Amino acid sequence: LPFFLHLPGASEEAAPPVQQCFMVPKKEINVVSDMAKWKRSQAYADYMGFILTLNEGVRGKKLTCEYKVSEPIEKLVALLNTLDRWIDETPPVDQPSRFGNKAFRTWYAKLDQEAEKLVSAVIPKHLADAAPEVAVYLKESVGNSTRIDYGTGHEAAFAAFLCCLCKIGVLRVDDQMAIVFKVFNRYLEVMRKLQKTYRMEPAGSQGVWGLDDFQFLPFIWGSSQLIDHPSLEPRHFVDEKVVNENHKDFMFLECILFITEMKTGPFAEHSNQLWNISAVPSWSKVNQGLIRMYKAEVSAVGRGRLLGHTPALFHSTLGQLLCCSSCGEPITA
């Protein structure tokens, strides 16, 4: 568990409060020449370490399996339930344009106003000074209120939000499965509701690489869940019957179900990259390939790349918890 090894709460005994300084994140990666700084940054190392540690933590496990649910996990689910309730309280408005319903801006304005309060309800009082920094990643995680779009950069901001909560000791090593299965899965449900309610556009042009219009991480963690499954192979996820029977157990299949609900036509045409992945012989190879893909150069018009170069990751905003200071040699894909 390399990411959690040196964090507060990594040992069995509760760690004493650590005196930390916090800062509101600011944009650090601005031009292509900043790429080397990003690849060497502690933020990059921490973020990818977090993703890969959770990837191992959910390996071979079903969404419906038993796992510990701590008080902070319950508080995070309550936070997401609040965001969900606000969608119900902010119905779409009548407008000429079919996509990008402007009611999303009203919904987002409420989050913008309440974000620090929501975060403060999750973290203990002695860490109250962290709320403004952590809240930035929460606000970045739900989409862009100007363009009314959502994409993998916003998803990455939510992962960064959870990573920060681990770094300050709110979430601990034994929360790993609940982070993915309870919190992140609930986040996906809320984001899908946002996308459907306000007809949000995909952020940026996905191009031929496009795994999915909106998400990436549930495919990584979802493929890890399926490693060494006794009967389900990658070729089965394009089978509608298999998806309908197993989607409640596996994030990957839940994503496939959502795609088929939102898109029409042959799967091979509207989701060609996924169709190609269905030919990979094992889930282990699928998982390894998706991780390489996540780290690699991923085109996103006007927003640089997701992780490998000028990052769209949480819009390149870095603070004290995810900082731009160097951690040594750059991490390679």
C-alpha positions in Angstrom: 0.0 0.0 0.0 2.6 2.5 -1.1 0.3 5.6 -1.2 -1.1 5.1 2.3 2.2 3.9 3.9 3.3 7.3 5.1 0.0 9.0 5.6 -1.7 10.0 8.8 -3.7 6.9 10.1 -1.5 4.4 8.2 -0.8 2.6 11.4 -3.3 0.8 13.5 -3.1 3.4 16.2 -4.8 6.8 15.6 -2.3 9.4 14.6 -2.2 12.6 16.6 -3.3 15.7 14.8 -0.6 17.0 12.5 0.0 20.8 12.2 -0.2 21.6 8.5 -0.4 24.7 6.4 -3.0 24.9 3.6 -3.5 27.2 0.6 -6.2 27.7 -2.0 -5.0 25.9 -5.1 -3.9 28.0 -8.1 -3.0 27.2 -11.7 0.6 26.0 -11.9 0.8 24.3 -15.3 0.3 26.9 -17.9 2.4 26.1 -21.0 4.0 23.1 -22.6 7.4 24.0 -21.1 5.9 23.3 -17.7 5.4 19.6 -18.6 8.7 18.5 -16.9 7.7 20.3 -13.7 4.4 18.5 -13.7 5.9 15.1 -14.3 8.3 15.6 -11.5 5.8 17.1 -9.1 4.7 15.6 -5.8 1.1 16.1 -7.0 1.6 13.8 -10.0 3.3 11.1 -7.8 0.6 11.4 -5.1 -2.3 11.3 -7.6 -1.1 8.4 -9.6 0.0 6.6 -6.4 -3.6 7.0 -5.1 -5.2 5.7 -8.3 -2.9 2.7 -8.5 -3.3 1.8 -4.8 -7.1 1.8 -5.1 -6.7 -0.2 -8.3 -5.0 -3.0 -6.3 -7.4 -2.6 -3.3 -10.5 -3.5 -5.4 -8.9 -6.2 -7.4 -11.2 -9.2 -7.7 -13.9 -7.6 -5.4 -17.6 -7.1 -6.2 -19.4 -3.8 -5.5 -21.8 -5.9 -3.4 -19.2 -7.5 -1.2 -18.8 -6.6 2.5 -16.4 -3.8 3.5 -15.9 -1.4 6.4 -17.9 1.9 6.2 -16.3 4.5 8.5 -17.9 7.7 9.7 -16.0 9.9 7.1 -17.3 7.6 4.3 -20.8 8.1 5.5 -20.3 11.8 5.6 -19.0 11.9 2.1 -22.1 9.9 0.9 -24.3 12.4 2.7 -22.5 15.2 0.9 -23.1 13.5 -2.5 -26.8 12.9 -1.5 -27.1 16.7 -0.9 -25.8 17.4 -4.4 -28.3 14.9 -5.7 -31.2 16.6 -3.8 -30.2 19.9 -5.3 -30.6 18.5 -8.8 -34.2 17.6 -7.9 -34.7 21.1 -6.5 -33.3 22.7 -9.7 -35.3 21.3 -12.7 -34.2 22.1 -16.3 -35.5 25.3 -17.8 -37.2 25.6 -21.2 -34.7 26.8 -23.8 -34.2 26.6 -27.6 -31.0 24.6 -27.3 -31.4 20.9 -26.7 -28.0 20.6 -24.9 -26.4 22.5 -22.1 -29.4 23.4 -20.0 -28.8 26.7 -18.2 -30.4 25.4 -15.0 -27.0 23.7 -14.4 -25.5 27.2 -13.7 -28.1 27.7 -10.9 -27.3 24.3 -9.5 -23.5 25.0 -9.7 -23.9 28.4 -8.1 -25.3 26.7 -5.0 -22.4 24.3 -4.9 -19.9 27.2 -5.3 -21.5 29.0 -2.4 -21.8 26.0 -0.1 -18.7 23.9 -1.0 -16.6 24.9 2.0 -19.5 24.3 4.4 -20.0 20.8 2.8 -16.4 20.0 3.2 -16.2 21.3 6.7 -19.0 18.8 7.7 -16.7 15.9 6.5 -13.4 16.9 8.2 -12.7 17.2 11.9 -12.5 20.6 13.6 -8.7 20.6 14.0 -8.4 20.4 10.2 -10.9 23.2 9.5 -8.2 25.3 7.8 -8.0 22.6 5.1 -11.6 23.2 3.9 -10.9 26.1 1.5 -8.1 24.1 -0.3 -10.0 20.8 -0.4 -13.3 22.5 -1.5 -11.7 23.7 -4.7 -11.3 20.2 -6.0 -14.9 19.4 -5.1 -16.1 22.4 -7.1 -13.9 21.4 -10.1 -15.3 17.9 -10.0 -18.9 18.5 -11.3 -18.3 20.1 -14.7 -17.8 23.6 -16.1 -20.6 26.1 -15.4 -19.7 28.3 -18.4 -19.7 25.6 -21.1 -22.1 23.3 -19.2 -19.8 20.3 -20.0 -18.2 17.5 -18.1 -15.3 15.2 -18.8 -12.4 13.2 -17.5 -10.6 16.3 -16.1 -13.6 16.9 -13.8 -13.6 13.2 -12.8 -9.9 13.5 -11.9 -10.7 16.5 -9.7 -13.0 14.3 -7.6 -10.3 11.7 -7.3 -7.9 14.6 -6.3 -10.5 15.6 -3.7 -10.5 12.1 -2.2 -6.7 12.0 -2.4 -6.5 15.2 -0.3 -8.8 13.8 2.3 -6.4 10.8 2.6 -3.4 13.1 2.9 -4.8 14.9 5.9 -5.9 11.7 7.5 -9.7 11.9 7.2 -9.7 8.8 5.0 -7.5 5.9 6.1 -5.9 2.8 4.7 -8.9 0.6 5.7 -11.3 2.9 3.8 -9.9 1.8 0.4 -12.7 -0.3 -0.8 -15.4 2.1 0.6 -13.7 5.0 -1.2 -14.2 3.3 -4.6 -17.4 1.2 -4.0 -19.3 3.6 -1.7 -18.1 7.1 -2.4 -16.8 7.1 -5.9 -19.7 4.9 -7.1 -22.2 7.3 -5.6 -20.3 10.2 -7.2 -20.8 8.4 -10.6 -24.5 8.1 -10.0 -24.8 11.9 -9.2 -22.7 12.8 -12.3 -24.8 10.6 -14.6 -27.9 12.3 -13.2 -26.3 15.7 -13.9 -25.4 14.7 -17.4 -28.9 13.4 -18.1 -30.9 16.2 -16.4 -28.9 19.2 -17.8 -27.9 17.4 -21.1 -24.2 18.3 -20.4 -21.8 18.2 -23.3 -18.6 16.0 -23.2 -15.7 18.3 -22.3 -13.4 18.6 -25.2 -13.1 16.5 -28.4 -12.5 12.9 -27.5 -11.4 11.8 -31.0 -10.7 8.2 -32.0 -9.0 7.5 -28.6 -12.2 8.1 -26.7 -13.0 5.4 -24.2 -16.1 7.2 -23.0 -17.6 10.6 -23.3 -17.4 11.3 -19.6 -15.6 8.8 -17.5 -12.3 6.9 -17.3 -11.5 5.8 -13.7 -14.4 3.4 -13.4 -13.1 1.5 -16.4 -9.7 1.1 -14.7 -11.0 0.1 -11.3 -13.9 -1.8 -12.9 -11.5 -4.0 -14.9 -9.4 -4.6 -11.8 -12.6 -5.9 -10.1 -12.9 -8.5 -12.9 -9.4 -9.8 -12.8 -9.4 -13.6 -12.4 -13.2 -13.8 -12.6 -14.1 -17.5 -13.1 -16.5 -16.9 -16.0 -16.7 -13.3 -17.2 -14.1 -12.4 -19.8 -13.6 -9.1 -21.7 -15.5 -10.4 -24.7 -18.6 -10.7 -22.6 -19.1 -7.0 -21.8 -20.5 -6.4 -25.3 -23.2 -9.0 -24.5 -26.4 -7.2 -23.4 -27.6 -10.2 -21.4 -24.3 -10.5 -19.4 -24.3 -6.7 -18.7 -27.9 -6.7 -17.4 -27.3 -9.7 -15.1 -24.0 -8.5 -13.6 -23.8 -4.7 -13.7 -24.7 -4.3 -10.1 -21.5 -6.1 -9.1 -19.0 -4.4 -11.4 -18.3 -0.8 -12.2 -17.1 -1.6 -15.7 -20.4 -3.2 -16.6 -22.3 -0.3 -15.0 -20.5 2.0 -17.4 -21.4 -0.1 -20.4 -25.0 -0.2 -19.3 -25.1 3.6 -19.1 -23.5 4.0 -22.5 -26.1 1.7 -24.1 -28.9 3.7 -22.5 -27.5 7.0 -23.8 -26.4 6.0 -27.3 -28.1 4.3 -30.2 -26.8 2.2 -33.0 -24.2 -0.7 -33.1 -21.8 -0.7 -30.1 -18.8 -1.1 -32.4 -19.7 2.2 -34.1 -20.5 4.5 -31.1 -17.9 3.0 -28.8 -15.2 1.7 -31.1 -12.3 1.9 -28.5 -14.3 -0.2 -26.0 -15.3 -2.6 -28.8 -11.6 -3.1 -29.5 -10.9 -3.7 -25.8 -13.4 -6.5 -25.8 -11.0 -8.5 -27.9 -8.2 -8.4 -25.3 -7.7 -11.9 -23.9 -7.7 -11.1 -20.1 -8.9 -8.5 -17.6 -5.4 -8.2 -16.3 -4.2 -7.0 -19.7 -7.2 -4.7 -20.1 -6.4 -3.2 -16.7 -2.7 -2.7 -17.5 -3.6 -1.2 -20.9 -6.1 1.3 -19.4 -3.6 2.4 -16.9 -1.0 3.1 -19.6 -3.7 4.8 -21.6 -4.6 7.0 -18.6 -1.0 8.1 -18.2 -0.4 8.6 -21.9 -0.9 11.6 -24.1 -4.7 12.0 -24.4 -5.9 14.7 -26.8 -8.4 17.2 -25.5 -8.9 20.2 -27.6 -8.2 23.5 -25.8 -7.3 21.8 -22.5 -4.0 20.1 -23.1 -3.8 16.4 -22.1 -5.2 14.5 -19.2 -2.1 13.3 -17.3 0.9 12.7 -19.5 1.7 16.3 -20.5 0.1 19.6 -20.0 -2.6 18.2 -17.7 -6.3 18.8 -17.7 -6.2 17.1 -14.4 -8.2 19.2 -12.0 -7.5 22.0 -14.5 -3.8 22.1 -13.3 -4.8 23.7 -10.0 -2.3 22.7 -7.3 -2.1 23.8 -3.7 -0.3 22.6 -0.6 -1.8 19.1 -0.4 -1.2 18.4 -4.1 1.8 20.5 -4.6 4.0 21.3 -7.6 7.3 20.8 -5.7 9.6 18.2 -7.3 9.7 14.6 -6.0 12.7 13.6 -8.0 12.8 11.8 -11.4 9.7 12.2 -13.6 7.3 9.2 -13.5 7.1 7.5 -16.8 4.0 6.1 -18.4 
